[in-house]
């Protein structure tokens, strides 16, 4: 009855049938059976070294997307909240920093900030929050699966999809990493110039900059 | 094999370099495309919800501008500016956002863009930074019950209220005090708390946009009207207090929605329950009119974190439900036409209770003002009707919303000894209310399990002499947990109030938050984050604590998960707790929106960004629904806890006299495949440490070998076995008669932006007809088939359950069965039909990973972690342990509160089949985005 209902109604009640995949020894009534070790999500599933390498590349890419996007956000906010442009201008106005140098540094920070922002708010070639996680789920699902006639074909299909995703995402995250490095460099150069200018002027108009936020 | 690896790597690199020259980025967001009728916000994505759930484009009808200079951003409403008749007005002489005297009112004020507080940025030398381990965290004390109003029951009147009386509590050393050196700040005004947060931006922090001139004049004293670096930053939050037996605060200003005569804090003081003694609570909504995260809902140019594209808070309702105060289309000064932003409904998480007091998501109520404004909406039947068509009319039940600003709940408290807790559960905005603060502990004790042991002999009465009976009439008096009393029972007075709190038994709510530089909590496009350009800053889309919605073209402000970069324990940032060198019982709840914590203990303080070395062993004593069969030594000296879960630990500090022991965290966010605190460049680098225990050199509960006494603990708690532990896990493979219900979890992905659009269960939204209809008294196995990238902490209400096993499965092939290809993303829009759920059994792989009574997760749970790419199997008995056989009287009337039908002791409660429950992911941002469904227990006689 329940099984029939599951077919004609959107009710997911089924009668479970034993399958090879679920077979396991019944717990002993006399002793508490030991629990199984938990899956380690940081390690690739069993498979060929090439497949494990691909798994690792996708895993790393997913993390790198999150890390680089977070870094971009923080660098942009650092430039803003620490008022890098304003302090360059202030030092220039006081004559402690040559106007040409101040303008050059301001232009560099502004341009790198804009490039970073463009990369962040544009549509990414992969999911900017999940990266290749869904293709990875499909791939590792097949890697974990029991041996059978379908496995080789499924591995091939999911391998292609994951490789394509990694190929799309890798240059994107690399571009953002470069932009982050450039923005970080621009901010650092500006801070060095501001500090040097402040050292020659007394008293400083604004507090010295804090160490860069990570 | 090396050759193959090199080839693959080279291929990836070749493609990467080839593509690097022209990465297909596509501009999609303003200010890159400021065009059309809505320059500030893009046109809604065509993949967005349609039909009955269609979105109203931002800005919403009825909205105005607080800042006329924003007119170019909102051409459609340029002609109308906000005035002082809406949320900018003074209600009863105070601002509708707070009666604390610090908020402005009477004029439409523009919003000021805020900046984030980065935890590891430091202010100039000589000024204080947000400290770590500087403030001792309070172990919450208990409310005192009224034992006379309802005979044989404990009665409380609990008010949901903005923070109140914090400075009074801080001056009593119960919370961090900003008025003392080195801060010497002004006192914390009502409406706010101080978490220890300190301005760490060298150029100063932003003045709170909501503040009035007086408050600004007190704290915004730096150049440019900023808050000086090193200044304490106060946080507007909501809390919980008791008007009946709280700490009175005479002379406080009154607000039209509140008596303002007590202390309300984040988190709350605790309610302590006793098994078999009902608890009656009058939950009273005295929140301000407007939400912390949407202070001016009708102003299009004020940030609002309440995303009106989600259920319960949408910007359009059926015109037939409209009232004069609540137009059907757009937003009003209180929020959505569906529900006011300040609504609340209490869920006592972990309690087994009748449907009408379970905190059903649509059974919300507002404060005195919004309850009146939404009266027409409120008095309608809760929508939808909770009718399972196949069982009609037996299960056709409805719930009604309260018409006032309170609801009176009676909890049977017939459950096992356990730590449960209360929090909000309103439809579509639980995550806002939880992050805003109000929640509290509710430990339940069973005195029948703690009889004294004298001379090694249990003194528990037997037979008829034992007055503690199980539901089946059998006696349950024993001494099975007397051994814990040495760490559970001693109390110490909190000076100078002399309120006794447990001395060796700690209750810690562990949470994460991000902050803005005015002190407000940084919530996705709540305070501090505004999408429109033109204000000097554009905030990026992304996945970290300081960004706006991940898919703003579909959901303007929602993010799939919220991860803060600051750790709070009981509302204090990175606190410490002094302990004696002995045994402690440490109870923790993950009160975060989305963050899981992998908790350990270490004598070594991990540097920011370093991986903790968890070198302190500890035992796990209990989890959500009570004790394990035996305490379990935590494998690897760590456990993982996700939102909603509780764990109770036994830690022996006697090995570390005079030292510091740190509670650490190493969980990635999102879990299990996100950023760890120790990943290079992690934005969560400071999240690797939760708090510090400063171990003294004297005192403490010592180990005393095997004998149970009143003043020492067994040296090896793992040898303590609960003889009454009931293991309901079925043997594998399941018997053919086992009822197995399979549920898949899916994430809807936007085909254009490739970003998340929401979460679902079995591919249908919350309001799809009820499909989970277990029979009363039945045992059901549920299998969570997780197709998504996250671990989901799944929480079925009403029942406690046990985890049976987890097992990998072939995700792609399951999707192929479900939606036609291995890469499709299943899921329906509202109005769509649920597909037949495929049987996952043939797609399982490897062997099941068994969870047994010897596991940390082996006890009864009410939240279980369902991991991605795995099938997580749980089992539960759908029983109602309370007495439901009395003659109905008049439930809901005076003296006969909701939940009961017989109103004189012994109380008789409504039957479990009289209404709906919910089950959902306890990542609050998921549950509000439709990862929640209704369950309905049906009579056992239903065919």
Interface residues (C-beta under 8 A of the other chain):
Chain A: X1 X2 X5 X6 X7 X9 X10 X11 X12 X13 X14 X15 X16 X17 X18 X19 X21 X22 X23 X24 X25 X26 X27 X32 X33 X34 X35 X36 X37 X38 X39 X41 X45 X48 X49 X50 X53 X54 X57 X59 X62 X63 X66 X67 X68 X69 X70 X71 X72 X73 X74 X76 X77 X78 X80 X81 X82 X83 X87 X117 X118 X119 X120 X121 X122 X123 X124 X125 X126 X127 X128 X129 X130 X133 X134 X135 X137 X138 X139 X140 X141 X142 X144 X145 X146 X150 X154 X157 X158 X161 X163 X166 X167 X168 X170 X171 X172 X174 X175 X206 X207 X208 X209 X210 X211 X213 X214
Chain B: X1 X2 X4 X5 X7 X8 X9 X11 X12 X15 X16 X17 X19 X20 X23 X24 X25 X26 X27 X28 X29 X32 X115 X116 X118 X120 X121 X122 X123 X124 X200 X201 X202 X203 X223 X229 X390 X517 X537 X538 X540 X541 X542 X543 X544 X546 X547 X550 X560 X608 X609 X629 X630 X672 X673 X674 X675 X679 X680 X681 X682 X683 X685 X727 X729 X731 X732 X733 X734 X736 X737 X738 X739 X740 X741 X742 X743 X749 X752 X753 X754 X755 X756 X762 X764 X771 X773 X781 X787 X789 X805 X806 X807 X808 X809 X810 X811 X812 X813 X815 X822 X823 X825 X833 X834 X835 X836 X837 X839 X841 X842 X843 X844 X845 X846 X847 X848 X849 X850 X851 X852 X853 X854 X855 X857 X858 X867 X868 X869 X870 X943
